[in-house]
Amino acid sequence: MELSLSIFLIIYLICLLFILIMTIFNLYHSWRFGMNNFTNFLMMSIYIVILFVIIFFSIKFISSVDWKSTFEIIIF
């Protein structure tokens, strides 16, 4: 039985959408209900920078993969 690698890409994109929704939710609540001080702003900034770095390297890796290739599942 052969499956396409694009299945993993679809699963990854669904997870990325979930992470984006949760990030927006968390940033809104940190901004709205967090203390208005430098620590809150610093933590939100660090979170956003780390998230963008992870997404950048992830997209860089994803673009190098041939998503049309298949792999075989061996069932005993």
PQR file of N, CA, C, O and H, with PARSE charges and radii, in Angstrom:
ATOM      1  N   MET A   1       0.845  -1.170   0.000 -0.4000 1.5000
ATOM      2  CA  MET A   1       0.000   0.000   0.000 -0.0000 2.0000
ATOM      3  C   MET A   1       0.896   1.240   0.000  0.5500 1.7000
ATOM      4  O   MET A   1       1.795   1.368   0.831 -0.5500 1.4000
ATOM      5  N   GLU A   2       0.643   2.135  -0.926 -0.4000 1.5000
ATOM      6  CA  GLU A   2       1.447   3.348  -1.041 -0.0000 2.0000
ATOM      7  C   GLU A   2       0.638   4.578  -0.646  0.5500 1.7000
ATOM      8  O   GLU A   2      -0.537   4.717  -0.989 -0.5500 1.4000
ATOM      9  H   GLU A   2      -0.087   2.031  -1.601  0.4000 1.0000
ATOM     10  N   LEU A   3       1.302   5.458   0.081 -0.4000 1.5000
ATOM     11  CA  LEU A   3       0.698   6.724   0.481 -0.0000 2.0000
ATOM     12  C   LEU A   3       1.578   7.877   0.023  0.5500 1.7000
ATOM     13  O   LEU A   3       2.795   7.741  -0.104 -0.5500 1.4000
ATOM     14  H   LEU A   3       2.256   5.345   0.360  0.4000 1.0000
ATOM     15  N   SER A   4       0.946   8.999  -0.219 -0.4000 1.5000
ATOM     16  CA  SER A   4       1.682  10.180  -0.646 -0.0000 2.0000
ATOM     17  C   SER A   4       2.222  10.930   0.576  0.5500 1.7000
ATOM     18  O   SER A   4       1.614  10.920   1.646 -0.5500 1.4000
ATOM     19  H   SER A   4      -0.043   9.110  -0.116  0.4000 1.0000
ATOM     20  N   LEU A   5       3.350  11.565   0.398 -0.4000 1.5000
ATOM     21  CA  LEU A   5       3.920  12.377   1.479 -0.0000 2.0000
ATOM     22  C   LEU A   5       3.091  13.618   1.766  0.5500 1.7000
ATOM     23  O   LEU A   5       3.212  14.216   2.835 -0.5500 1.4000
ATOM     24  H   LEU A   5       3.845  11.572  -0.471  0.4000 1.0000
ATOM     25  N   SER A   6       2.259  14.003   0.828 -0.4000 1.5000
ATOM     26  CA  SER A   6       1.449  15.204   1.026 -0.0000 2.0000
ATOM     27  C   SER A   6       0.472  15.052   2.188  0.5500 1.7000
ATOM     28  O   SER A   6      -0.024  16.050   2.710 -0.5500 1.4000
ATOM     29  H   SER A   6       2.161  13.518  -0.041  0.4000 1.0000
ATOM     30  N   ILE A   7       0.192  13.826   2.595 -0.4000 1.5000
ATOM     31  CA  ILE A   7      -0.656  13.601   3.764 -0.0000 2.0000
ATOM     32  C   ILE A   7      -0.009  14.230   5.002  0.5500 1.7000
ATOM     33  O   ILE A   7      -0.693  14.841   5.823 -0.5500 1.4000
ATOM     34  H   ILE A   7       0.595  13.015   2.171  0.4000 1.0000
ATOM     35  N   PHE A   8       1.296  14.079   5.128 -0.4000 1.5000
ATOM     36  CA  PHE A   8       2.002  14.679   6.267 -0.0000 2.0000
ATOM     37  C   PHE A   8       1.994  16.200   6.192  0.5500 1.7000
ATOM     38  O   PHE A   8       1.941  16.877   7.219 -0.5500 1.4000
ATOM     39  H   PHE A   8       1.852  13.583   4.462  0.4000 1.0000
ATOM     40  N   LEU A   9       2.047  16.733   4.981 -0.4000 1.5000
ATOM     41  CA  LEU A   9       1.988  18.183   4.820 -0.0000 2.0000
ATOM     42  C   LEU A   9       0.624  18.715   5.242  0.5500 1.7000
ATOM     43  O   LEU A   9       0.541  19.756   5.894 -0.5500 1.4000
ATOM     44  H   LEU A   9       2.090  16.182   4.147  0.4000 1.0000
ATOM     45  N   ILE A  10      -0.421  18.029   4.885 -0.4000 1.5000
ATOM     46  CA  ILE A  10      -1.766  18.447   5.269 -0.0000 2.0000
ATOM     47  C   ILE A  10      -1.927  18.390   6.783  0.5500 1.7000
ATOM     48  O   ILE A  10      -2.470  19.317   7.384 -0.5500 1.4000
ATOM     49  H   ILE A  10      -0.353  17.184   4.354  0.4000 1.0000
ATOM     50  N   ILE A  11      -1.464  17.322   7.395 -0.4000 1.5000
ATOM     51  CA  ILE A  11      -1.531  17.208   8.857 -0.0000 2.0000
ATOM     52  C   ILE A  11      -0.733  18.332   9.518  0.5500 1.7000
ATOM     53  O   ILE A  11      -1.180  18.918  10.504 -0.5500 1.4000
ATOM     54  H   ILE A  11      -1.023  16.569   6.907  0.4000 1.0000
ATOM     55  N   TYR A  12       0.443  18.629   8.976 -0.4000 1.5000
ATOM     56  CA  TYR A  12       1.267  19.704   9.519 -0.0000 2.0000
ATOM     57  C   TYR A  12       0.564  21.054   9.394  0.5500 1.7000
ATOM     58  O   TYR A  12       0.600  21.851  10.331 -0.5500 1.4000
ATOM     59  H   TYR A  12       0.806  18.153   8.175  0.4000 1.0000
ATOM     60  N   LEU A  13      -0.063  21.320   8.271 -0.4000 1.5000
ATOM     61  CA  LEU A  13      -0.741  22.592   8.077 -0.0000 2.0000
ATOM     62  C   LEU A  13      -1.956  22.733   8.993  0.5500 1.7000
ATOM     63  O   LEU A  13      -2.260  23.836   9.448 -0.5500 1.4000
ATOM     64  H   LEU A  13      -0.092  20.673   7.509  0.4000 1.0000
ATOM     65  N   ILE A  14      -2.642  21.644   9.264 -0.4000 1.5000
ATOM     66  CA  ILE A  14      -3.748  21.689  10.217 -0.0000 2.0000
ATOM     67  C   ILE A  14      -3.228  22.010  11.615  0.5500 1.7000
ATOM     68  O   ILE A  14      -3.825  22.811  12.334 -0.5500 1.4000
ATOM     69  H   ILE A  14      -2.395  20.749   8.894  0.4000 1.0000
ATOM     70  N   CYS A  15      -2.127  21.394  11.995 -0.4000 1.5000
ATOM     71  CA  CYS A  15      -1.516  21.696  13.299 -0.0000 2.0000
ATOM     72  C   CYS A  15      -1.040  23.140  13.361  0.5500 1.7000
ATOM     73  O   CYS A  15      -1.174  23.796  14.394 -0.5500 1.4000
ATOM     74  H   CYS A  15      -1.641  20.744  11.411  0.4000 1.0000
ATOM     75  N   LEU A  16      -0.489  23.634  12.270 -0.4000 1.5000
ATOM     76  CA  LEU A  16      -0.029  25.017  12.222 -0.0000 2.0000
ATOM     77  C   LEU A  16      -1.199  25.991  12.346  0.5500 1.7000
ATOM     78  O   LEU A  16      -1.068  27.029  12.994 -0.5500 1.4000
ATOM     79  H   LEU A  16      -0.380  23.101  11.431  0.4000 1.0000
ATOM     80  N   LEU A  17      -2.326  25.675  11.741 -0.4000 1.5000
ATOM     81  CA  LEU A  17      -3.517  26.502  11.875 -0.0000 2.0000
ATOM     82  C   LEU A  17      -4.001  26.516  13.322  0.5500 1.7000
ATOM     83  O   LEU A  17      -4.381  27.567  13.838 -0.5500 1.4000
ATOM     84  H   LEU A  17      -2.433  24.831  11.214  0.4000 1.0000
ATOM     85  N   PHE A  18      -3.989  25.364  13.976 -0.4000 1.5000
ATOM     86  CA  PHE A  18      -4.379  25.282  15.379 -0.0000 2.0000
ATOM     87  C   PHE A  18      -3.440  26.124  16.256  0.5500 1.7000
ATOM     88  O   PHE A  18      -3.896  26.828  17.158 -0.5500 1.4000
ATOM     89  H   PHE A  18      -3.680  24.510  13.557  0.4000 1.0000
ATOM     90  N   ILE A  19      -2.139  26.049  15.991 -0.4000 1.5000
ATOM     91  CA  ILE A  19      -1.163  26.836  16.748 -0.0000 2.0000
ATOM     92  C   ILE A  19      -1.385  28.327  16.527  0.5500 1.7000
ATOM     93  O   ILE A  19      -1.258  29.116  17.463 -0.5500 1.4000
ATOM     94  H   ILE A  19      -1.769  25.477  15.259  0.4000 1.0000
ATOM     95  N   LEU A  20      -1.711  28.718  15.309 -0.4000 1.5000
ATOM     96  CA  LEU A  20      -1.970  30.119  15.007 -0.0000 2.0000
ATOM     97  C   LEU A  20      -3.201  30.621  15.756  0.5500 1.7000
ATOM     98  O   LEU A  20      -3.180  31.717  16.316 -0.5500 1.4000
ATOM     99  H   LEU A  20      -1.813  28.076  14.549  0.4000 1.0000
ATOM    100  N   ILE A  21      -4.262  29.835  15.769 -0.4000 1.5000
ATOM    101  CA  ILE A  21      -5.471  30.224  16.492 -0.0000 2.0000
ATOM    102  C   ILE A  21      -5.181  30.360  17.985  0.5500 1.7000
ATOM    103  O   ILE A  21      -5.607  31.329  18.613 -0.5500 1.4000
ATOM    104  H   ILE A  21      -4.278  28.944  15.314  0.4000 1.0000
ATOM    105  N   MET A  22      -4.460  29.395  18.555 -0.4000 1.5000
ATOM    106  CA  MET A  22      -4.151  29.457  19.980 -0.0000 2.0000
ATOM    107  C   MET A  22      -3.203  30.621  20.300  0.5500 1.7000
ATOM    108  O   MET A  22      -3.301  31.217  21.372 -0.5500 1.4000
ATOM    109  H   MET A  22      -4.115  28.608  18.044  0.4000 1.0000
ATOM    110  N   THR A  23      -2.297  30.944  19.390 -0.4000 1.5000
ATOM    111  CA  THR A  23      -1.390  32.075  19.595 -0.0000 2.0000
ATOM    112  C   THR A  23      -2.165  33.384  19.628  0.5500 1.7000
ATOM    113  O   THR A  23      -1.934  34.229  20.494 -0.5500 1.4000
ATOM    114  H   THR A  23      -2.217  30.460  18.519  0.4000 1.0000
ATOM    115  N   ILE A  24      -3.086  33.549  18.682 -0.4000 1.5000
ATOM    116  CA  ILE A  24      -3.901  34.765  18.672 -0.0000 2.0000
ATOM    117  C   ILE A  24      -4.716  34.864  19.961  0.5500 1.7000
ATOM    118  O   ILE A  24      -4.811  35.936  20.559 -0.5500 1.4000
ATOM    119  H   ILE A  24      -3.273  32.863  17.979  0.4000 1.0000
ATOM    120  N   PHE A  25      -5.300  33.752  20.386 -0.4000 1.5000
ATOM    121  CA  PHE A  25      -6.080  33.709  21.622 -0.0000 2.0000
ATOM    122  C   PHE A  25      -5.216  34.093  22.825  0.5500 1.7000
ATOM    123  O   PHE A  25      -5.624  34.911  23.649 -0.5500 1.4000
ATOM    124  H   PHE A  25      -5.223  32.881  19.900  0.4000 1.0000
ATOM    125  N   ASN A  26      -4.022  33.501  22.924 -0.4000 1.5000
ATOM    126  CA  ASN A  26      -3.138  33.780  24.059 -0.0000 2.0000
ATOM    127  C   ASN A  26      -2.610  35.211  24.054  0.5500 1.7000
ATOM    128  O   ASN A  26      -2.546  35.853  25.102 -0.5500 1.4000
ATOM    129  H   ASN A  26      -3.691  32.836  22.254  0.4000 1.0000
ATOM    130  N   LEU A  27      -2.235  35.711  22.884 -0.4000 1.5000
ATOM    131  CA  LEU A  27      -1.725  37.077  22.819 -0.0000 2.0000
ATOM    132  C   LEU A  27      -2.813  38.087  23.155  0.5500 1.7000
ATOM    133  O   LEU A  27      -2.551  39.092  23.815 -0.5500 1.4000
ATOM    134  H   LEU A  27      -2.287  35.190  22.033  0.4000 1.0000
ATOM    135  N   TYR A  28      -4.025  37.822  22.703 -0.4000 1.5000
ATOM    136  CA  TYR A  28      -5.132  38.728  23.044 -0.0000 2.0000
ATOM    137  C   TYR A  28      -5.338  38.778  24.557  0.5500 1.7000
ATOM    138  O   TYR A  28      -5.472  39.856  25.136 -0.5500 1.4000
ATOM    139  H   TYR A  28      -4.238  37.006  22.166  0.4000 1.0000
ATOM    140  N   HIS A  29      -5.363  37.623  25.184 -0.4000 1.5000
ATOM    141  CA  HIS A  29      -5.605  37.602  26.624 -0.0000 2.0000
ATOM    142  C   HIS A  29      -4.419  38.159  27.417  0.5500 1.7000
ATOM    143  O   HIS A  29      -4.609  38.770  28.469 -0.5500 1.4000
ATOM    144  H   HIS A  29      -5.255  36.747  24.713  0.4000 1.0000
ATOM    145  N   SER A  30      -3.215  37.952  26.923 -0.4000 1.5000
ATOM    146  CA  SER A  30      -2.054  38.551  27.597 -0.0000 2.0000
ATOM    147  C   SER A  30      -2.106  40.074  27.488  0.5500 1.7000
ATOM    148  O   SER A  30      -1.789  40.783  28.443 -0.5500 1.4000
ATOM    149  H   SER A  30      -3.061  37.455  26.069  0.4000 1.0000
ATOM    150  N   TRP A  31      -2.501  40.560  26.336 -0.4000 1.5000
ATOM    151  CA  TRP A  31      -2.555  41.997  26.124 -0.0000 2.0000
ATOM    152  C   TRP A  31      -3.724  42.618  26.897  0.5500 1.7000
ATOM    153  O   TRP A  31      -3.579  43.684  27.497 -0.5500 1.4000
ATOM    154  H   TRP A  31      -2.759  39.984  25.560  0.4000 1.0000
ATOM    155  N   ARG A  32      -4.857  41.962  26.880 -0.4000 1.5000
ATOM    156  CA  ARG A  32      -6.067  42.521  27.478 -0.0000 2.0000
ATOM    157  C   ARG A  32      -6.071  42.414  28.998  0.5500 1.7000
ATOM    158  O   ARG A  32      -6.411  43.375  29.686 -0.5500 1.4000
ATOM    159  H   ARG A  32      -4.975  41.096  26.393  0.4000 1.0000
ATOM    160  N   PHE A  33      -5.697  41.258  29.522 -0.4000 1.5000
ATOM    161  CA  PHE A  33      -5.844  41.012  30.948 -0.0000 2.0000
ATOM    162  C   PHE A  33      -4.514  40.939  31.705  0.5500 1.7000
ATOM    163  O   PHE A  33      -4.508  40.837  32.932 -0.5500 1.4000
ATOM    164  H   PHE A  33      -5.420  40.476  28.963  0.4000 1.0000
ATOM    165  N   GLY A  34      -3.404  40.990  30.994 -0.4000 1.5000
ATOM    166  CA  GLY A  34      -2.111  40.971  31.666 -0.0000 2.0000
ATOM    167  C   GLY A  34      -1.791  42.317  32.271  0.5500 1.7000
ATOM    168  O   GLY A  34      -2.393  43.335  31.928 -0.5500 1.4000
ATOM    169  H   GLY A  34      -3.409  41.073  29.997  0.4000 1.0000
ATOM    170  N   MET A  35      -0.842  42.305  33.168 -0.4000 1.5000
ATOM    171  CA  MET A  35      -0.423  43.567  33.754 -0.0000 2.0000
ATOM    172  C   MET A  35       0.279  44.391  32.685  0.5500 1.7000
ATOM    173  O   MET A  35       1.048  43.859  31.884 -0.5500 1.4000
ATOM    174  H   MET A  35      -0.353  41.479  33.446  0.4000 1.0000
ATOM    175  N   ASN A  36       0.017  45.656  32.678 -0.4000 1.5000
ATOM    176  CA  ASN A  36       0.638  46.542  31.704 -0.0000 2.0000
ATOM    177  C   ASN A  36       2.019  46.951  32.204  0.5500 1.7000
ATOM    178  O   ASN A  36       2.216  48.061  32.697 -0.5500 1.4000
ATOM    179  H   ASN A  36      -0.608  46.088  33.329  0.4000 1.0000
ATOM    180  N   ASN A  37       2.954  46.043  32.068 -0.4000 1.5000
ATOM    181  CA  ASN A  37       4.322  46.355  32.464 -0.0000 2.0000
ATOM    182  C   ASN A  37       5.283  45.785  31.433  0.5500 1.7000
ATOM    183  O   ASN A  37       4.873  45.144  30.465 -0.5500 1.4000
ATOM    184  H   ASN A  37       2.794  45.141  31.667  0.4000 1.0000
ATOM    185  N   PHE A  38       6.527  46.021  31.652 -0.4000 1.5000
ATOM    186  CA  PHE A  38       7.551  45.630  30.686 -0.0000 2.0000
ATOM    187  C   PHE A  38       7.688  44.118  30.573  0.5500 1.7000
ATOM    188  O   PHE A  38       7.986  43.613  29.491 -0.5500 1.4000
ATOM    189  H   PHE A  38       6.860  46.542  32.438  0.4000 1.0000
ATOM    190  N   THR A  39       7.480  43.388  31.651 -0.4000 1.5000
ATOM    191  CA  THR A  39       7.629  41.927  31.634 -0.0000 2.0000
ATOM    192  C   THR A  39       6.621  41.285  30.699  0.5500 1.7000
ATOM    193  O   THR A  39       6.981  40.386  29.939 -0.5500 1.4000
ATOM    194  H   THR A  39       7.238  43.798  32.531  0.4000 1.0000
ATOM    195  N   ASN A  40       5.383  41.716  30.732 -0.4000 1.5000
ATOM    196  CA  ASN A  40       4.356  41.184  29.852 -0.0000 2.0000
ATOM    197  C   ASN A  40       4.710  41.451  28.393  0.5500 1.7000
ATOM    198  O   ASN A  40       4.614  40.557  27.553 -0.5500 1.4000
ATOM    199  H   ASN A  40       5.090  42.446  31.349  0.4000 1.0000
ATOM    200  N   PHE A  41       5.118  42.679  28.094 -0.4000 1.5000
ATOM    201  CA  PHE A  41       5.512  43.028  26.729 -0.0000 2.0000
ATOM    202  C   PHE A  41       6.730  42.226  26.282  0.5500 1.7000
ATOM    203  O   PHE A  41       6.788  41.775  25.138 -0.5500 1.4000
ATOM    204  H   PHE A  41       5.196  43.406  28.777  0.4000 1.0000
ATOM    205  N   LEU A  42       7.698  42.045  27.170 -0.4000 1.5000
ATOM    206  CA  LEU A  42       8.904  41.289  26.843 -0.0000 2.0000
ATOM    207  C   LEU A  42       8.585  39.828  26.537  0.5500 1.7000
ATOM    208  O   LEU A  42       9.093  39.266  25.566 -0.5500 1.4000
ATOM    209  H   LEU A  42       7.651  42.411  28.100  0.4000 1.0000
ATOM    210  N   MET A  43       7.750  39.222  27.360 -0.4000 1.5000
ATOM    211  CA  MET A  43       7.403  37.814  27.146 -0.0000 2.0000
ATOM    212  C   MET A  43       6.606  37.617  25.859  0.5500 1.7000
ATOM    213  O   MET A  43       6.813  36.634  25.148 -0.5500 1.4000
ATOM    214  H   MET A  43       7.338  39.678  28.149  0.4000 1.0000
ATOM    215  N   MET A  44       5.702  38.537  25.556 -0.4000 1.5000
ATOM    216  CA  MET A  44       4.954  38.442  24.296 -0.0000 2.0000
ATOM    217  C   MET A  44       5.886  38.604  23.104  0.5500 1.7000
ATOM    218  O   MET A  44       5.729  37.907  22.102 -0.5500 1.4000
ATOM    219  H   MET A  44       5.533  39.336  26.133  0.4000 1.0000
ATOM    220  N   SER A  45       6.841  39.501  23.195 -0.4000 1.5000
ATOM    221  CA  SER A  45       7.792  39.717  22.107 -0.0000 2.0000
ATOM    222  C   SER A  45       8.684  38.502  21.899  0.5500 1.7000
ATOM    223  O   SER A  45       8.913  38.085  20.764 -0.5500 1.4000
ATOM    224  H   SER A  45       6.968  40.067  24.009  0.4000 1.0000
ATOM    225  N   ILE A  46       9.182  37.938  22.977 -0.4000 1.5000
ATOM    226  CA  ILE A  46      10.027  36.742  22.879 -0.0000 2.0000
ATOM    227  C   ILE A  46       9.241  35.592  22.268  0.5500 1.7000
ATOM    228  O   ILE A  46       9.767  34.869  21.421 -0.5500 1.4000
ATOM    229  H   ILE A  46       8.996  38.276  23.899  0.4000 1.0000
ATOM    230  N   TYR A  47       7.997  35.411  22.680 -0.4000 1.5000
ATOM    231  CA  TYR A  47       7.148  34.348  22.141 -0.0000 2.0000
ATOM    232  C   TYR A  47       6.950  34.514  20.637  0.5500 1.7000
ATOM    233  O   TYR A  47       7.067  33.547  19.884 -0.5500 1.4000
ATOM    234  H   TYR A  47       7.570  35.998  23.368  0.4000 1.0000
ATOM    235  N   ILE A  48       6.651  35.731  20.200 -0.4000 1.5000
ATOM    236  CA  ILE A  48       6.426  35.986  18.774 -0.0000 2.0000
ATOM    237  C   ILE A  48       7.701  35.757  17.972  0.5500 1.7000
ATOM    238  O   ILE A  48       7.646  35.162  16.896 -0.5500 1.4000
ATOM    239  H   ILE A  48       6.556  36.517  20.812  0.4000 1.0000
ATOM    240  N   VAL A  49       8.837  36.213  18.465 -0.4000 1.5000
ATOM    241  CA  VAL A  49      10.105  36.033  17.751 -0.0000 2.0000
ATOM    242  C   VAL A  49      10.454  34.553  17.629  0.5500 1.7000
ATOM    243  O   VAL A  49      10.838  34.097  16.553 -0.5500 1.4000
ATOM    244  H   VAL A  49       8.882  36.697  19.339  0.4000 1.0000
ATOM    245  N   ILE A  50      10.325  33.801  18.716 -0.4000 1.5000
ATOM    246  CA  ILE A  50      10.632  32.368  18.668 -0.0000 2.0000
ATOM    247  C   ILE A  50       9.672  31.650  17.723  0.5500 1.7000
ATOM    248  O   ILE A  50      10.091  30.768  16.974 -0.5500 1.4000
ATOM    249  H   ILE A  50      10.013  34.171  19.591  0.4000 1.0000
ATOM    250  N   LEU A  51       8.398  32.014  17.748 -0.4000 1.5000
ATOM    251  CA  LEU A  51       7.425  31.403  16.851 -0.0000 2.0000
ATOM    252  C   LEU A  51       7.769  31.675  15.389  0.5500 1.7000
ATOM    253  O   LEU A  51       7.692  30.764  14.565 -0.5500 1.4000
ATOM    254  H   LEU A  51       8.058  32.730  18.356  0.4000 1.0000
ATOM    255  N   PHE A  52       8.145  32.906  15.050 -0.4000 1.5000
ATOM    256  CA  PHE A  52       8.518  33.223  13.680 -0.0000 2.0000
ATOM    257  C   PHE A  52       9.788  32.499  13.245  0.5500 1.7000
ATOM    258  O   PHE A  52       9.891  32.074  12.095 -0.5500 1.4000
ATOM    259  H   PHE A  52       8.208  33.646  15.720  0.4000 1.0000
ATOM    260  N   VAL A  53      10.744  32.356  14.138 -0.4000 1.5000
ATOM    261  CA  VAL A  53      11.971  31.623  13.805 -0.0000 2.0000
ATOM    262  C   VAL A  53      11.655  30.154  13.514  0.5500 1.7000
ATOM    263  O   VAL A  53      12.172  29.586  12.552 -0.5500 1.4000
ATOM    264  H   VAL A  53      10.660  32.701  15.072  0.4000 1.0000
ATOM    265  N   ILE A  54      10.818  29.547  14.334 -0.4000 1.5000
ATOM    266  CA  ILE A  54      10.436  28.148  14.121 -0.0000 2.0000
ATOM    267  C   ILE A  54       9.686  27.995  12.802  0.5500 1.7000
ATOM    268  O   ILE A  54       9.954  27.063  12.043 -0.5500 1.4000
ATOM    269  H   ILE A  54      10.399  30.008  15.116  0.4000 1.0000
ATOM    270  N   ILE A  55       8.758  28.893  12.525 -0.4000 1.5000
ATOM    271  CA  ILE A  55       8.006  28.814  11.271 -0.0000 2.0000
ATOM    272  C   ILE A  55       8.910  29.054  10.071  0.5500 1.7000
ATOM    273  O   ILE A  55       8.748  28.396   9.043 -0.5500 1.4000
ATOM    274  H   ILE A  55       8.541  29.650  13.141  0.4000 1.0000
ATOM    275  N   PHE A  56       9.855  29.978  10.178 -0.4000 1.5000
ATOM    276  CA  PHE A  56      10.782  30.244   9.072 -0.0000 2.0000
ATOM    277  C   PHE A  56      11.593  28.999   8.715  0.5500 1.7000
ATOM    278  O   PHE A  56      11.665  28.618   7.547 -0.5500 1.4000
ATOM    279  H   PHE A  56       9.986  30.512  11.013  0.4000 1.0000
ATOM    280  N   PHE A  57      12.202  28.368   9.718 -0.4000 1.5000
ATOM    281  CA  PHE A  57      13.004  27.183   9.437 -0.0000 2.0000
ATOM    282  C   PHE A  57      12.136  26.008   8.994  0.5500 1.7000
ATOM    283  O   PHE A  57      12.573  25.165   8.212 -0.5500 1.4000
ATOM    284  H   PHE A  57      12.143  28.678  10.667  0.4000 1.0000
ATOM    285  N   SER A  58      10.939  25.961   9.484 -0.4000 1.5000
ATOM    286  CA  SER A  58      10.013  24.914   9.067 -0.0000 2.0000
ATOM    287  C   SER A  58       9.648  25.073   7.594  0.5500 1.7000
ATOM    288  O   SER A  58       9.654  24.093   6.850 -0.5500 1.4000
ATOM    289  H   SER A  58      10.583  26.646  10.120  0.4000 1.0000
ATOM    290  N   ILE A  59       9.333  26.280   7.169 -0.4000 1.5000
ATOM    291  CA  ILE A  59       9.011  26.525   5.760 -0.0000 2.0000
ATOM    292  C   ILE A  59      10.227  26.271   4.882  0.5500 1.7000
ATOM    293  O   ILE A  59      10.099  25.753   3.773 -0.5500 1.4000
ATOM    294  H   ILE A  59       9.328  27.076   7.774  0.4000 1.0000
ATOM    295  N   LYS A  60      11.390  26.628   5.370 -0.4000 1.5000
ATOM    296  CA  LYS A  60      12.616  26.377   4.612 -0.0000 2.0000
ATOM    297  C   LYS A  60      12.821  24.878   4.396  0.5500 1.7000
ATOM    298  O   LYS A  60      13.214  24.458   3.307 -0.5500 1.4000
ATOM    299  H   LYS A  60      11.494  27.048   6.272  0.4000 1.0000
ATOM    300  N   PHE A  61      12.561  24.077   5.413 -0.4000 1.5000
ATOM    301  CA  PHE A  61      12.688  22.633   5.279 -0.0000 2.0000
ATOM    302  C   PHE A  61      11.584  22.059   4.394  0.5500 1.7000
ATOM    303  O   PHE A  61      11.850  21.193   3.560 -0.5500 1.4000
ATOM    304  H   PHE A  61      12.241  24.418   6.297  0.4000 1.0000
ATOM    305  N   ILE A  62      10.372  22.521   4.564 -0.4000 1.5000
ATOM    306  CA  ILE A  62       9.233  22.014   3.797 -0.0000 2.0000
ATOM    307  C   ILE A  62       9.410  22.272   2.300  0.5500 1.7000
ATOM    308  O   ILE A  62       9.036  21.432   1.481 -0.5500 1.4000
ATOM    309  H   ILE A  62      10.156  23.224   5.241  0.4000 1.0000
ATOM    310  N   SER A  63       9.965  23.399   1.945 -0.4000 1.5000
ATOM    311  CA  SER A  63      10.133  23.717   0.529 -0.0000 2.0000
ATOM    312  C   SER A  63      11.161  22.823  -0.162  0.5500 1.7000
ATOM    313  O   SER A  63      11.184  22.744  -1.390 -0.5500 1.4000
ATOM    314  H   SER A  63      10.268  24.081   2.610  0.4000 1.0000
ATOM    315  N   SER A  64      12.004  22.152   0.610 -0.4000 1.5000
ATOM    316  CA  SER A  64      13.021  21.288   0.001 -0.0000 2.0000
ATOM    317  C   SER A  64      12.546  19.852  -0.201  0.5500 1.7000
ATOM    318  O   SER A  64      13.281  19.040  -0.763 -0.5500 1.4000
ATOM    319  H   SER A  64      11.985  22.216   1.608  0.4000 1.0000
ATOM    320  N   VAL A  65      11.355  19.528   0.237 -0.4000 1.5000
ATOM    321  CA  VAL A  65      10.842  18.152   0.151 -0.0000 2.0000
ATOM    322  C   VAL A  65       9.983  18.006  -1.093  0.5500 1.7000
ATOM    323  O   VAL A  65       9.207  18.897  -1.437 -0.5500 1.4000
ATOM    324  H   VAL A  65      10.759  20.188   0.693  0.4000 1.0000
ATOM    325  N   ASP A  66      10.134  16.865  -1.764 -0.4000 1.5000
ATOM    326  CA  ASP A  66       9.283  16.542  -2.901 -0.0000 2.0000
ATOM    327  C   ASP A  66       8.009  15.894  -2.370  0.5500 1.7000
ATOM    328  O   ASP A  66       8.013  14.720  -2.000 -0.5500 1.4000
ATOM    329  H   ASP A  66      10.765  16.141  -1.485  0.4000 1.0000
ATOM    330  N   TRP A  67       6.922  16.659  -2.333 -0.4000 1.5000
ATOM    331  CA  TRP A  67       5.693  16.197  -1.709 -0.0000 2.0000
ATOM    332  C   TRP A  67       4.881  15.275  -2.612  0.5500 1.7000
ATOM    333  O   TRP A  67       3.863  14.735  -2.178 -0.5500 1.4000
ATOM    334  H   TRP A  67       6.918  17.613  -2.633  0.4000 1.0000
ATOM    335  N   LYS A  68       5.310  15.083  -3.858 -0.4000 1.5000
ATOM    336  CA  LYS A  68       4.600  14.182  -4.764 -0.0000 2.0000
ATOM    337  C   LYS A  68       5.087  12.744  -4.653  0.5500 1.7000
ATOM    338  O   LYS A  68       4.471  11.828  -5.200 -0.5500 1.4000
ATOM    339  H   LYS A  68       6.138  15.521  -4.210  0.4000 1.0000
ATOM    340  N   SER A  69       6.174  12.553  -3.957 -0.4000 1.5000
ATOM    341  CA  SER A  69       6.693  11.193  -3.814 -0.0000 2.0000
ATOM    342  C   SER A  69       5.827  10.377  -2.870  0.5500 1.7000
ATOM    343  O   SER A  69       5.052  10.923  -2.084 -0.5500 1.4000
ATOM    344  H   SER A  69       6.674  13.297  -3.513  0.4000 1.0000
ATOM    345  N   THR A  70       5.968   9.082  -2.957 -0.4000 1.5000
ATOM    346  CA  THR A  70       5.168   8.182  -2.147 -0.0000 2.0000
ATOM    347  C   THR A  70       6.063   7.306  -1.297  0.5500 1.7000
ATOM    348  O   THR A  70       7.269   7.207  -1.524 -0.5500 1.4000
ATOM    349  H   THR A  70       6.597   8.638  -3.595  0.4000 1.0000
ATOM    350  N   PHE A  71       5.455   6.680  -0.327 -0.4000 1.5000
ATOM    351  CA  PHE A  71       6.178   5.693   0.468 -0.0000 2.0000
ATOM    352  C   PHE A  71       5.265   4.479   0.650  0.5500 1.7000
ATOM    353  O   PHE A  71       4.041   4.578   0.565 -0.5500 1.4000
ATOM    354  H   PHE A  71       4.475   6.759  -0.142  0.4000 1.0000
ATOM    355  N   GLU A  72       5.888   3.352   0.899 -0.4000 1.5000
ATOM    356  CA  GLU A  72       5.138   2.123   0.973 -0.0000 2.0000
ATOM    357  C   GLU A  72       4.992   1.693   2.428  0.5500 1.7000
ATOM    358  O   GLU A  72       5.940   1.742   3.212 -0.5500 1.4000
ATOM    359  H   GLU A  72       6.882   3.272   0.968  0.4000 1.0000
ATOM    360  N   ILE A  73       3.792   1.275   2.760 -0.4000 1.5000
ATOM    361  CA  ILE A  73       3.506   0.753   4.092 -0.0000 2.0000
ATOM    362  C   ILE A  73       3.509  -0.776   3.985  0.5500 1.7000
ATOM    363  O   ILE A  73       2.773  -1.360   3.191 -0.5500 1.4000
ATOM    364  H   ILE A  73       3.022   1.235   2.124  0.4000 1.0000
ATOM    365  N   ILE A  74       4.334  -1.391   4.785 -0.4000 1.5000
ATOM    366  CA  ILE A  74       4.408  -2.862   4.778 -0.0000 2.0000
ATOM    367  C   ILE A  74       3.560  -3.384   5.927  0.5500 1.7000
ATOM    368  O   ILE A  74       3.807  -3.073   7.092 -0.5500 1.4000
ATOM    369  H   ILE A  74       4.933  -0.917   5.431  0.4000 1.0000
ATOM    370  N   ILE A  75       2.573  -4.169   5.586 -0.4000 1.5000
ATOM    371  CA  ILE A  75       1.702  -4.771   6.594 -0.0000 2.0000
ATOM    372  C   ILE A  75       2.046  -6.256   6.673  0.5500 1.7000
ATOM    373  O   ILE A  75       2.023  -6.958   5.663 -0.5500 1.4000
ATOM    374  H   ILE A  75       2.373  -4.422   4.639  0.4000 1.0000
ATOM    375  N   PHE A  76       2.361  -6.723   7.861 -0.4000 1.5000
ATOM    376  CA  PHE A  76       2.773  -8.111   8.029 -0.0000 2.0000
ATOM    377  C   PHE A  76       1.592  -9.020   8.067  0.5500 1.7000
ATOM    378  O   PHE A  76       1.750 -10.233   8.204 -0.5500 1.4000
ATOM    379  H   PHE A  76       2.380  -6.152   8.682  0.4000 1.0000
TER
END
